[in-house]
Amino acid sequence: MKDLKGKVAVVTGGASGIGRAMADRFAAEGMKVVLADIEPDALASAESEMKAASAEVASRVTDVSKSEDVEELARFTVDTFGGVHVVCNNAGVGGVSWEQTVQDWEWLLGVNLWGVIHGIRAFVPRMIDQDEESHIVNTASGAGLHTRPWLAMYCASKHAVVALSESLHHELALMGTKTKVSVLCPAVVNTRIGESERNRPAALGNEAEEGNPAQMQAMEQAFRAMLAGGLAPEAVADAVLDAIRGERFYVITHEETKATVQTRMEDIVAGRNPTLQPIV
């Protein structure tokens, strides 16, 4: 897609972080933007701020882990702006824990993986039927291209998003559609993903945690400190826009990620045990 002015973009997780930065970037290009997020107050604030900056924007509270919510989001988008041209399946959660419960898995996979699945199922048929240039952006992670200890759930979910996106890319190309695909694989970005627990549904909550609370708290603080020093979300949004315009599939925001991917692939081809690498 070269000309974005007047086109319609949907961004899940759009009230903060990478999602908000992408929404602002699309608006700056003259696009109409639909924001979706699970946090009503943050969503209302984001919509108000964007409108104050003269953006044409609408919003809808959406739990991307629920297919009916995402289907309603798709209908709302088309009803509001008449079509859809860019869909960023961006909502995500994460965190570090020593022992993952079933509730942990259901929550994380529900947002990180099922959120993307629901987005594809709700929006891709509409985009194909439009028969206009369009683009899907699925947010994975550098952790979808390599692995890390203590991040098993997160890595598993993001590897699945990368695989799903690659297959979708091939399917849409083989069918000769005008819909393209990108998969966003950032490393450390300055967002609130370290505070994801604020949005965990009560039904998927855990009972009081056992173990060493001080140790867990120290790990959480270290994780948040690492994120605070990460790449600005606006830089990620710029990379996404460039990928849409250039019809580029892989959007890798950190050069260090490429080195870890190369080492992982060499391990696989050589039949070596996985190399433990620094977090990037």
C-alpha positions as CSV (number, residue, x, y, z in Angstrom):
1,M,0.0,0.0,0.0
2,K,1.4,3.3,-1.0
3,D,-1.4,5.8,-0.6
4,L,-2.8,5.6,2.9
5,K,-4.8,8.8,3.1
6,G,-8.5,8.2,3.7
7,K,-8.0,4.5,4.3
8,V,-9.1,2.8,7.5
9,A,-6.9,1.2,10.1
10,V,-7.8,-0.9,13.1
11,V,-5.4,-1.3,16.0
12,T,-6.0,-3.6,18.9
13,G,-4.2,-2.8,22.1
14,G,-4.5,0.7,20.8
15,A,-4.8,2.7,24.0
16,S,-1.1,2.5,24.9
17,G,2.3,1.4,24.0
18,I,3.1,0.2,20.4
19,G,-0.6,0.2,19.6
20,R,-1.1,3.8,20.4
21,A,2.0,4.8,18.6
22,M,0.9,2.9,15.4
23,A,-2.6,4.6,15.7
24,D,-0.9,8.1,15.9
25,R,1.3,7.3,13.0
26,F,-1.6,6.1,10.8
27,A,-3.6,9.2,11.8
28,A,-0.6,11.4,10.8
29,E,-0.8,9.8,7.3
30,G,-4.5,10.9,7.0
31,M,-6.0,7.5,7.8
32,K,-9.2,6.9,9.7
33,V,-8.4,4.9,12.9
34,V,-10.4,2.5,15.0
35,L,-8.9,1.9,18.4
36,A,-9.7,-1.3,20.3
37,D,-8.6,-2.0,23.9
38,I,-9.8,-3.8,27.0
39,E,-9.2,-0.8,29.2
40,P,-12.2,1.5,28.9
41,D,-10.7,4.6,30.6
42,A,-7.4,4.4,28.8
43,L,-9.3,3.9,25.5
44,A,-11.5,6.9,26.0
45,S,-8.5,9.0,26.9
46,A,-6.6,7.9,23.7
47,E,-9.6,8.6,21.5
48,S,-10.1,12.1,23.1
49,E,-6.4,12.9,22.7
50,M,-6.4,11.8,19.1
51,K,-9.5,13.8,18.2
52,A,-8.0,16.8,19.9
53,A,-5.1,16.4,17.4
54,S,-7.7,16.4,14.5
55,A,-7.6,12.7,13.9
56,E,-10.6,10.9,12.5
57,V,-10.9,8.2,15.1
58,A,-13.5,5.9,16.7
59,S,-13.0,3.3,19.5
60,R,-14.6,0.2,20.9
61,V,-13.8,-1.7,24.1
62,T,-12.7,-5.2,22.9
63,D,-11.5,-8.4,24.6
64,V,-9.5,-9.9,21.8
65,S,-9.6,-13.3,23.4
66,K,-13.3,-13.5,22.7
67,S,-14.3,-14.2,19.1
68,E,-17.6,-12.4,19.4
69,D,-15.9,-9.2,20.6
70,V,-13.5,-9.2,17.6
71,E,-16.4,-9.9,15.2
72,E,-18.3,-7.0,16.7
73,L,-15.2,-4.8,16.2
74,A,-15.1,-5.7,12.5
75,R,-18.7,-4.9,12.1
76,F,-18.3,-1.6,14.0
77,T,-15.3,-0.7,11.8
78,V,-17.2,-1.2,8.5
79,D,-20.4,0.4,9.8
80,T,-18.4,3.5,11.0
81,F,-16.0,4.1,8.2
82,G,-17.3,1.9,5.3
83,G,-14.4,-0.5,5.0
84,V,-11.0,-1.6,6.4
85,H,-7.6,-1.5,4.9
86,V,-5.0,-2.1,7.7
87,V,-5.6,-4.4,10.7
88,C,-3.0,-4.5,13.4
89,N,-3.6,-7.5,15.7
90,N,-1.4,-6.0,18.4
91,A,-3.0,-6.6,21.8
92,G,-0.6,-8.7,24.0
93,V,0.2,-9.6,27.5
94,G,3.3,-11.0,29.1
95,G,5.3,-11.4,32.2
96,V,7.8,-13.6,34.1
97,S,6.9,-16.4,36.5
98,W,8.6,-19.6,37.8
99,E,5.5,-21.8,37.6
100,Q,2.8,-21.3,35.1
101,T,-0.8,-22.4,36.0
102,V,-3.5,-23.5,33.6
103,Q,-5.1,-20.1,34.2
104,D,-1.8,-18.4,33.2
105,W,-1.7,-20.4,29.9
106,E,-5.4,-19.7,29.1
107,W,-5.0,-16.0,29.7
108,L,-1.8,-15.5,27.8
109,L,-2.7,-17.7,24.8
110,G,-6.2,-16.2,24.8
111,V,-4.8,-12.7,24.2
112,N,-1.5,-13.3,22.4
113,L,-2.5,-16.1,20.0
114,W,-6.3,-16.4,20.0
115,G,-6.5,-12.6,19.7
116,V,-4.6,-12.8,16.4
117,I,-6.7,-15.8,15.2
118,H,-9.9,-14.0,15.9
119,G,-8.6,-10.9,14.1
120,I,-7.8,-12.9,11.0
121,R,-11.1,-14.7,11.0
122,A,-13.1,-11.5,11.5
123,F,-11.3,-9.1,9.1
124,V,-9.6,-11.1,6.3
125,P,-12.8,-12.2,4.6
126,R,-14.0,-8.6,4.6
127,M,-10.7,-7.4,3.2
128,I,-10.7,-10.0,0.4
129,D,-14.3,-9.1,-0.5
130,Q,-13.4,-5.4,-0.7
131,D,-10.9,-6.3,-3.5
132,E,-8.7,-3.3,-2.5
133,E,-5.1,-3.0,-1.4
134,S,-5.0,-3.9,2.3
135,H,-2.6,-5.2,4.9
136,I,-2.6,-7.3,8.1
137,V,0.0,-6.7,10.8
138,N,0.3,-9.3,13.4
139,T,2.4,-8.4,16.5
140,A,4.6,-11.3,17.5
141,S,8.0,-10.6,19.1
142,G,11.7,-11.2,18.8
143,A,10.7,-14.0,21.2
144,G,8.7,-15.5,18.3
145,L,12.0,-16.1,16.4
146,H,14.2,-17.4,19.3
147,T,13.6,-18.6,22.9
148,R,14.4,-17.5,26.4
149,P,14.4,-19.2,29.8
150,W,11.6,-18.2,32.1
151,L,9.5,-17.0,29.1
152,A,8.2,-20.3,27.9
153,M,4.5,-19.3,27.6
154,Y,5.4,-16.0,25.9
155,C,7.8,-17.5,23.5
156,A,5.3,-20.3,22.6
157,S,2.6,-17.8,21.9
158,K,4.7,-15.6,19.8
159,H,6.3,-18.5,17.8
160,A,2.7,-19.5,17.0
161,V,1.9,-16.0,15.7
162,V,4.9,-16.0,13.4
163,A,4.0,-19.4,12.0
164,L,0.3,-18.4,11.6
165,S,1.4,-15.2,9.8
166,E,3.8,-16.9,7.5
167,S,1.1,-19.4,6.4
168,L,-1.4,-16.6,6.0
169,H,1.1,-14.7,3.8
170,H,1.4,-17.7,1.5
171,E,-2.3,-18.4,1.4
172,L,-3.3,-14.8,0.4
173,A,-0.5,-14.7,-2.2
174,L,-1.5,-18.0,-3.8
175,M,-5.1,-16.9,-4.0
176,G,-4.0,-13.7,-5.8
177,T,-5.6,-11.4,-3.2
178,K,-4.7,-7.7,-2.7
179,T,-4.2,-8.3,1.0
180,K,-0.6,-8.4,2.3
181,V,0.8,-9.5,5.7
182,S,3.5,-8.4,8.0
183,V,4.6,-9.9,11.3
184,L,6.1,-7.5,13.8
185,C,8.9,-8.9,15.9
186,P,10.3,-6.2,18.3
187,A,12.6,-6.9,21.1
188,V,12.6,-4.7,24.2
189,V,10.2,-1.8,23.8
190,N,9.3,0.8,26.4
191,T,5.7,-0.3,27.1
192,R,3.5,-1.4,30.0
193,I,3.6,-5.1,29.1
194,G,5.3,-5.7,32.5
195,E,2.0,-4.5,34.1
196,S,-0.2,-6.8,32.1
197,E,-1.7,-8.3,35.2
198,R,-3.9,-5.2,35.5
199,N,-6.0,-6.6,32.7
200,R,-6.2,-10.2,33.7
201,P,-9.8,-11.4,33.9
202,A,-10.9,-12.4,37.4
203,A,-12.0,-15.8,36.1
204,L,-8.4,-16.6,35.1
205,G,-6.8,-15.3,38.3
206,N,-4.5,-17.5,40.4
207,E,-4.8,-18.2,44.1
208,A,-2.2,-16.7,46.4
209,E,1.3,-17.4,45.0
210,E,3.6,-19.7,46.8
211,G,7.4,-19.5,46.8
212,N,9.6,-16.5,47.5
213,P,7.5,-13.2,47.1
214,A,10.6,-11.0,47.5
215,Q,12.4,-12.9,44.8
216,M,9.4,-12.7,42.5
217,Q,9.0,-9.0,43.2
218,A,12.7,-8.4,42.4
219,M,12.4,-10.2,39.1
220,E,9.3,-8.2,38.2
221,Q,11.1,-4.9,39.0
222,A,14.1,-5.9,37.0
223,F,11.8,-6.7,34.0
224,R,10.1,-3.3,34.2
225,A,13.4,-1.6,34.5
226,M,14.6,-3.3,31.3
227,L,11.4,-2.3,29.5
228,A,11.9,1.3,30.6
229,G,15.2,1.4,28.8
230,G,13.7,-0.1,25.6
231,L,13.1,1.3,22.2
232,A,10.5,4.0,21.9
233,P,7.1,2.8,20.6
234,E,7.1,5.5,18.0
235,A,10.2,4.0,16.4
236,V,8.3,0.7,16.1
237,A,5.3,2.4,14.5
238,D,7.6,4.0,11.9
239,A,9.0,0.5,11.1
240,V,5.5,-0.8,10.7
241,L,4.4,2.0,8.4
242,D,7.5,1.4,6.2
243,A,6.7,-2.4,6.1
244,I,3.2,-1.7,4.9
245,R,4.3,0.7,2.2
246,G,7.1,-1.7,1.1
247,E,5.0,-4.9,1.4
248,R,7.7,-6.3,3.7
249,F,6.7,-9.4,5.8
250,Y,9.3,-9.5,8.6
251,V,9.4,-6.3,10.7
252,I,12.5,-6.7,13.0
253,T,13.2,-3.6,15.0
254,H,16.4,-4.6,16.7
255,E,19.5,-5.7,14.9
256,E,20.5,-7.9,17.8
257,T,17.5,-10.1,17.1
258,K,18.9,-11.1,13.7
259,A,22.1,-12.4,15.3
260,T,20.1,-14.5,17.8
261,V,18.0,-15.9,14.9
262,Q,21.1,-16.8,12.9
263,T,22.6,-18.6,15.9
264,R,19.3,-20.5,16.5
265,M,19.1,-21.6,12.8
266,E,22.7,-22.7,12.8
267,D,22.0,-24.8,15.9
268,I,19.1,-26.4,14.2
269,V,20.9,-27.2,11.0
270,A,24.0,-28.5,12.8
271,G,21.9,-30.5,15.3
272,R,23.4,-28.7,18.2
273,N,21.7,-28.1,21.6
274,P,20.2,-24.6,21.8
275,T,22.6,-21.8,22.6
276,L,21.7,-19.7,25.6
277,Q,21.9,-16.1,24.5
278,P,21.5,-12.7,26.1
279,I,18.0,-11.2,26.3
280,V,17.5,-8.7,23.4
